Amino acid sequence: MAIELADDVLRLDRLYIGGEWRRSEDGAEIESMDPSTGRVWAVVAAGGKRDVDLAVAAARQALEGPWAQMPGHERAALLRRFADLYAARAQQLAEMEARDSGRAIREARADIGSHHFGYHWWASLADKASGRTIPFDSTVHAFTSRVPVGVVAAITPWNVPLMAAAWKLGPALAAGCTVVIKPAEQTPVGTLELGKLFEAAGFPPGVVNIVPGHGADDVGEWLVSHPGVDKIAFTGEGATAKAILRKGAETMKRFTFELGGKSPHIIFADADLEQAINAATNSAWTLCGQSCALGSRVLVQRSVYEKVAEAFRQRALNVRVGPAIDPRTHMGPQAHLAQLEKTLSYIAIGQSEGADLLTGGKQLSGGDFGDGYFIQPTVFANVSNDMKIAQDEIFGPVAALIPFDDEDDAVRIANDTRYGLTAGLWTGDTGRAHRVASRIRAGMVWVNTYRFIRWSTPYGGFGASGWGRENGVEALDGYLETRTTVVST
Ligand code: NAD
């Protein structure tokens, strides 16, 4: 693959299709902005309609070729080789993600430096998708087999491009599917780089194909409406998921949707407040607020509300905002201009709704911030749960502090949302922990910890937060069909 560095701009001029590095058939390109500088840092080849056809055809051919015949333990060995190569490239991949998405490098290193464990874990499941026998009578032998769902189109977002890719590639390949992956147009670089690792690991041509491009009326939509694609594995916005569902319905595709969240982070007065505040404030600024799992609604019991609110204000002032690539940076910029504008507009809405702006709320520009998309960590107090800033996913570093009275009140507020992705709960009372956790409508409830996410723990949402699960053995189900065979003896 030709990579030339000219004028400090990284150029990746090929797509990865059918095991080859090919120029885009219609010469399309994407310019990726570095949100820390507001300047283009990479130019990446993007797919045209013909490239999508070629990629899907390559994935179909691989599905029906050697990949289909390969025993699970050999697929596992390939995945392990890929995982080792990934581990060796993790630092560079983290730098690419920091440049592409604005994610602080120390956060990117910690996360991407652990992805290889996930790929190894998926490898360990590649030969374990077994069926069962079904008793009937002595004249009939009935049994089930788990078979790959087929060609998967993986469509990923810009906030955590490599994590979203891992959560789809791992189970899809373990299940024996083939994949065409389309990274978000804002952050294509790291995902395209994965092609080199799949190539070096020795995956058969066409098992993984990488085609950057845009969504609507472009690569994303062409994949969704393509009759050669069996399943869409999507992470992104709810509105996009609905558009994908409508388009994909025409060809009866399978879907996994990982969508947004507006997660409650509940702090009871009997909690270890220091730990709870550490977790809640870290969670508020992680990824510059651009994570579906963040506890963006902080529910605090009234007797400790003032104390927690003051701690939030102080901690927000101590967050070191700066260029993503600087290892001292706690919080980088927003990933792109439209997201920065969205966050600023919600801060204005919060003020007009009557919430108290404790600190932050302003764009940071000039000086060290240059033309980057930086914003202050922002804390709103005395938020009521019916305000837009408590109901809508802002996807910026904006914490909304909501007081509550007792368990019932906390549960009522926590569940008063169209989302249901994650929830946090801090209490020193074990009985309360179980009582409250069992009443929360969310796919993941953390008790006295927050954002504990691993490849082995199923992750996904209730309600508007999505369909299906990623991670855990549950994720394999999304990439397998069940075939029942009945043999009359
Ligand atoms: P988005 O929906 O705008 O885009 C996601 C992907 O879909 C991109 O690759 C985009 O090009 C593609 N796309 C857009 N329109 C399309 C169409 N019509 N057909 C096919 N593809 C299309 O989302 P985003 O702004 O990139 O990501 C942010 C969202 O992702 C947030 O809502 C966040 O909560 C969610 N998210 C969820 C999880 C989770 O695990 N639940 C994780 C990360 C992000």
Boltz pocket constraint, residues with backbone or C-beta under 6 A from the ligand:
constraints:
  - pocket:
      binder: B
      contacts: [[A, 155], [A, 156], [A, 157], [A, 158], [A, 159], [A, 160], [A, 164], [A, 182], [A, 183], [A, 184], [A, 185], [A, 213], [A, 214], [A, 215], [A, 216], [A, 217], [A, 219], [A, 220], [A, 221], [A, 224], [A, 235], [A, 236], [A, 237], [A, 238], [A, 240], [A, 241], [A, 243], [A, 244], [A, 258], [A, 259], [A, 260], [A, 261], [A, 290], [A, 291], [A, 292], [A, 393], [A, 395], [A, 421], [A, 465], [A, 466]]
      max_distance: 6.0
